[in-house]
Structure formats: structure tokens, C-alpha cells
């Protein structure tokens, strides 16, 4: 019984680590892509996203 519990905890930690690393990689990719994109393109994408969520921006 203790072996099953320890295995579950280890799997949960491994899954949490994998999720955290995936999120960090995605975040770094977004920051990198925004850093090399034209300023107007980033502004327009953010502007359109805010409107899509019915969030006022002006």
C-alpha cells in the first residue's frame, strides 16, 4: 500500500514538473516571438484579443 502511495506522489511531482517546464517554454517562446515581431503587429493582436473578450481598451 505504501509503495502505491509513494508511486502516486512521484508521478504527481513528475507531472507537475512537466507542466511547469511546458508552460515556461511556451512563455519564453511568446516573449521571443513578441521581441522579434513588428510593434504594430503585436499591438493589433493584443487589441483584437481584448475586443474578442469584450474588454474595453479605449
N, C-alpha and C positions, 0 to 999 in steps of 0.2 A: 504494500500500500504506500509506503514512504517513497519507494522508487518511482511510482507513478506520479506522485505529487511533485517530486524533485524534477522529473522529466517535463512535467507540465510547466513548472516555473521557468525552466531553462528554455523551453520552446517559446514561452511568452516573452522572455527577455530577448531572445534571438529575433522574434517577430518585431518587437518594439525597436530594436536596433536597426533592422532592415527598413522599417517605415521611416525612422528618423533620417537615415542616410539617403533614402529616396527623396524625401522632402527637401533635404539640404541640397542635393544635386539639382533638383528641379528649381529651387530658389536661385542657386548660382547660375543656372542656365538662363533664367529670366533676367537676372541682373546683367549678365554678359550680353544677352541679346539687346536689351534696352540701351546698354552702353554704346553699342555699335550701330544703332538704328538712327535714322534722321529724327530730329526733335519733333517735327511736325507729325510724323507717323505715330510716335508714342503719345503725343497729345491727343490726336484724333482717336486712337484706340481707347485711351482712358475716358475720353469724352463720350464716345459711343457706349462704352460699358456702363458708365454712370446713368446714361439715359435708359439703357436696357433694364436697369434695376429701379427705374422711376425715382432716382436720386437727383435732386436739383443741383446744378453745377454753376449756375449764373446768378 
